[in-house]
Amino acid sequence: MAAGVPAPVIGSLAQADASVLLAALPSYLSETDAAAEVTGWLAARPAADAAVQVVDACDGTEPADALRRLQAPRVLAAVLEADRTGRAKAVLRKAAVSQVTGCSHAAASMLRRIGEPAEGEEAWGLEWMLVDGALPFAGAGEQALRERLLVGPEEGRRPLDQLADRADDLWRAGHPHADEVLGALAEAVKPVDKALAKRLRKAAFKVGSAT
């Protein structure tokens, strides 16, 4: 730590705000260590309170805010698993229709993951989250963004595949950084999928035309 190298001590964030936890999780060297930190954090507060804190920490429209939102699903999954009253899920339902940028999208996304979408949630919420997930990497260069798109979970689809499914509608999401992100995505995917790159450039153009 004295040399400036992230060296998190598991358990040190048990009393930290959710925003601090979400920002710190990428610095853990393994999924096991990150999961242990989340478990310790959750043990220090009721599940419903934890849900409120995590959702509140998803507010904002800048790259650092998007990075926190990328970590929110793993924490919210642990929250829902620990919840015995159903209050945490109720927190997510309320947040999903709150129209608070970032918070509502993260909550609605989690509810979709568990197969219980909230009635009245944003019509283009999934498209918003796809744009948002690329935002922190859009300024890191084409190679970094391309690597992010090509690497998916052990089970599930790559971000690139999800983009291909919804490329034509990404401009509808109303994300404040849609123009720059879609342009960066188009350049990043061009070497691997020229047809998708063309669709993304067209979507970026539509963002500009709609504003």
Beta strands, then each sheet from edge to edge (+ up, - down):
end
